[in-house]
Amino acid sequence: MTTSEQTSASPSAPQSPPVSRMFGDCWSCRILSGSGLLMSAGYVFLAARGMMRQGGPTTFGTVAQIAFAASLAAWGIVMIADPVGKAQRKA
């Protein structure tokens, strides 16, 4: 058997199983984790807002807290809405 025959006769590479998403289609898991992220965003935002209400100067740390709260809220909304699972490939 020549080398070209050996390579053509070898079985193809095994196919990997499809990658499962972290929460899959578990609606209760997405609601629980998404609402937890939204509540934590509210807590972080209210903590930053409380510092501003005390009359202190707005520092970089306060702005960073508000930006972090916004990112947590966005992550929570994305977790609940699940836009990736609803996306369809166009031919």
N, C-alpha and C positions, 0 to 999 in steps of 0.2 A: 504494500500500500504506500503510495507516495504521500508527501506532506499535504498536497492540495486535496487529496481524497480524504485524509484524516480530518482536516478542518471542515470540509463540507459534510462529513458524516457525523461530526460531533453534534450533540443536541444543542439547541439554541439556549440562550441564557434564561434561567427561570424568571418568570414574570412575578414581580412583587405584588402583593395584594394592594388594593386601593387604600390610600391613606385615610384613616378615619379622623373625622374632626373631633376636637376636644369634647364638645357637648353634643355633637350629633344632632338628632332631632328631639332631644329631651327638652320639651317645653318648660317643665318645672325647673330644670337645672338652669336654663337660660334666664328665666324670670328671677330666680333666687340670686344668682350671681350678678345679674344686671341691676337689680334693685339694691343689692349690697353695695355695688359700685356707686350708684346714684346717691345713696345715703352717706357714704363716706365722702363723696364730693361735697355734699351739703355741709357736713361737719367741718371739713377743711375750709370751705368758703366762709362759714360762720365764725370760725376761729380768726381768720384774717380780717373779717369785717368787724369783729369785736375789738381788735387792736386799733382799727381806724376810727371807731366810734369813741374811743377813749381820748381822742385828740392828739395822738402821737403822729409823728411824721410818717408819710408813706415811704417805706424803705423798699429796697430791692427784694428783701425777704418776703414782704407782704405781697408784692406783685408776683413773685414766684409762687407763693401759696395759692393765689387766685388763678394763675395759669395752670397750676397742677390740679386744682379743683375742676377747672374747665376740661382738662384732659380726662380726668376720672369720669366726669359726667358724659363726655362723648363716648368713652369706652363702654360705659353702662348702657347707653342708648344703642350702640352698635351691637352689644351682646344680646339685648332684647330683640332688636329689629332683625338681626341675622341677614344682612344684605348679601353676604357671600353665598349663603345657601339658596337664595332665591334667584341668583344670577343665572342666566341661560346663555349658552354659547351660540353666537350667530354664525351661520354657515357662510 
